C-alpha cells in the first residue's frame, strides 16, 4: 500500500436533490441493492481549475454535478441531482513532468473520489426514504482524460486550508532558524 499522489483537501456539497418517483411500483430496495446501470439515465458534468502551482505540488479545484433519473417509471425509485466541489493537491511524481498530465490525473482520480462522496450521500439519504435505500452503480471516469472539461472559476481555497498553509509556512521558517 502506498499513498496516492492526489490528496483530497476539502469538499462541499452545493446541491442535493433526491425525489421519489411518483407511481413507482418496482420492488422496495433492500440495503446493498445497486440500481442496474441500464435502468438509469446518468449525466455528469465536470470542471477543473488550477488553484496553485508549486515546485512540489499543484492544487486543483474540481466540480462534479451528477444527475440520475430512471429510464422509465418503474426502473428506479428516485431522481437524483447532486453537486459537489473539492480541493485537491497533486504531489509531483517522477512520471508526471508536465502540467497537462497532472491536470488529467487530478481530473480523473478527483472526480472518482467526488463520485464516491455523492454515492454515499445518495445511499445515506435514501436509506430513510419511502422506497428504501438506493446505491448508485460504480462508474469509471477514465474517458475524462481524453476530454476537455469545463473550465471552472478558480474559487479561493477555504479559510481552513489557508490557515493550515500559514501554520506550515511558520513551522518551516522556525525550522530554518
HUVEN-V129444 format. One record per helix or strand. SS is the DSSP state (hx for helix, st for strand). FROM is the first residue (numbers start at 1). LEN is the number of residues. If there is no record, write none. Layout:
BEGIN
[[SS | FROM | LEN] [SS | FROM | LEN]]
END
This chain:
BEGIN
[[st | 6 | 15] [st | 34 | 1] [hx | 37 | 3] [st | 40 | 14] [st | 57 | 14] [st | 78 | 14] [hx | 99 | 28] [st | 135 | 1] [hx | 142 | 5] [st | 150 | 2] [hx | 159 | 18]]
END
